[in-house]
Amino acid sequence: MTRLSLRAEEVPVPSPRPPADGDREATPVATRRSVGELVGHIARTYSLLILLIISVLIYSFWGGGVSTAFNSVASWRNIASSQAVTGVLTLGILLTLVSGNFDLSIGNICGLSSVMTAAAYSRWHLPLVLGILVGVAIGGAVGGMNGFLSTTLRVDPFIITLGTASVILGFTDWYTGDQSIINGIPQSLIDFGRSQFIGIPDVAWVLGIVALVIYYVLEHTPYGRALHAIGSNRAAAKLVGIRVERTITSAFALTGAFAGVAGVLLLSYTGSGNPTIGPTFTLTALAAAFLGAVSFKVGRLNVPGTIVAIFFLAINITGLTYAGVQNWITEVFTGLTLILAVALAAVLSKERKAKRPTGDAAVATGPAEQRRNRA
């Protein structure tokens, strides 16, 4: 019996014989540890998705007529439609944020594109497609200017884009006389913002297409890898041959172009070029972008997490509105979400980095021990 026991310890492959008493005691412990690790991994990786599901359940069973209004088809369609503008803005700013830069003018660029697209129809009498291209091109031009100034003058993009936001706000107020442009907008564009395809609003389909494009660019192209490299270590990215200044400028330009797309969607959804509504999207877009880094790829900006974050904010704001809370509460909720998202993403990222060496060491030790046993 002693010789058989020694041989079982020396063989690296588990023996088909029934385990010894010590093995029977160790097996449940290992199983419990593996299940606990799995649960912890799911909780960290999909925490925001879990919170989204919990939020939906809370408002679905909220009394006082809240659940009835929240669970209606019209409510869900309204959520999907209203988040198209915010979603496109948030996905577009990921390109700039991944490169380690801020753009605080995206909401203002969205409003400018909305106003200028409306002006292209109302005052310049341009065709439908050309008017859309004007709005997108204006957004891309302003975004490219932000990138050029920040890289050429070597000024913090935070300051550059904050100044750009103020200039845009003053320009739109002057150009419109602080009045919305409502005449001359093509009815087909307005109908697009209010119609559905297989029960899903058309503007929500645009959000889905933009999400796929941004995901592919960031995860499956050399350009996306260059943005990640610049955001991780700008000096090292330059040493390996990445044209840092040109790449950052193009990221700002693309962010501006997607803000232009959001502006066209805003015009389509509201039916008017409103000079005041655009800036209100900036804080929500930034909150959703950073909140998205809490899930899926913890501590890293990513498209799936961003999409979940967008609808997490929308569902909670919609539910609180149905519950009759005052408007300032929703603003506080968005601001606190931004603060907590940044803090939580940083903490989870540190935990992942701290645990990685331990896990690697354990993996490396196992085969080494087995090789020694075989020897």
JOTA-V219425 format. One record per backbone hydrogen bond with DSSP energy under -1.0 kcal/mol. NH is the residue of the N-H (numbers start at 1). CO is the residue of the C=O. Records with the same first field share a line. If there is no record, write none. Layout:
NH->CO / CO
This chain:
5->1
6->2
7->3
8->4
9->5
10->6
11->7
24->20
25->21
26->22
27->23
30->26
31->27
32->28
33->29
34->30
35->31
36->32
37->33
38->34
39->35
40->36
41->37
42->38
43->39
44->40
45->41
46->42
50->46
51->47
52->48
53->49
54->50
55->51
56->52
57->53
58->54
59->55
60->56
61->57
66->63
67->62
69->65
70->66
71->67
76->72
77->73
78->74
79->75
80->76
81->77
82->78
83->79
84->81
87->83
88->84
89->85
90->86
91->87
92->88
93->89
95->92
97->93
98->94
100->97
101->96
109->105
110->106
111->107
112->108
113->109
114->110
115->111
116->112
117->113
118->114
119->115
120->116
121->117
122->118
123->119
124->119
126->120
131->127
132->128
133->129
134->130
135->131
136->132
137->133
138->134
139->135
140->136
141->137
142->138
143->139
144->140
145->141
146->142
147->143
148->144
149->145
150->146
151->147
152->148
153->149
159->156
160->156
161->157
162->158
163->159
164->160
165->161
166->162
167->163
168->164
169->165
170->166
171->167
172->168
173->169
174->170
175->171
176->172
177->173
181->273
190->186
191->187
192->188
193->189
194->191
197->200
200->197
202->195
205->201
206->202
207->203
208->204
209->205
210->206
211->207
212->208
213->209
214->210
215->211
216->212
217->213
218->214
219->215
220->216
225->221
226->222
227->223
228->224
229->225
230->226
231->227
232->228
233->229
237->233
238->234
239->235
240->236
241->238
242->237
244->242
247->243
248->244
249->245
250->246
251->247
252->248
253->249
254->250
255->251
256->252
257->253
258->254
259->255
260->256
261->257
262->258
263->259
264->260
265->261
266->262
267->263
268->264
269->265
270->266
271->267
273->181
274->272
281->278
282->279
285->281
286->282
287->283
288->284
289->285
290->286
291->287
292->288
294->291
296->45
297->295
299->293
300->297
306->302
307->303
308->304
309->305
310->306
311->307
312->308
313->309
314->310
315->311
316->312
317->313
318->314
319->315
320->316
321->317
322->318
323->319
324->321
325->320
329->326
331->327
332->328
333->329
334->330
335->331
336->332
337->333
338->334
339->335
340->336
341->337
342->338
343->339
344->340
345->341
346->342
347->343
348->344
349->345
350->346
351->347
352->348
353->349
354->350
355->351
356->352
359->355
360->356
361->357
362->358
363->359
364->360
365->361
366->362
367->363
368->364
369->365
370->366
371->367
372->368
373->369
374->370
375->371
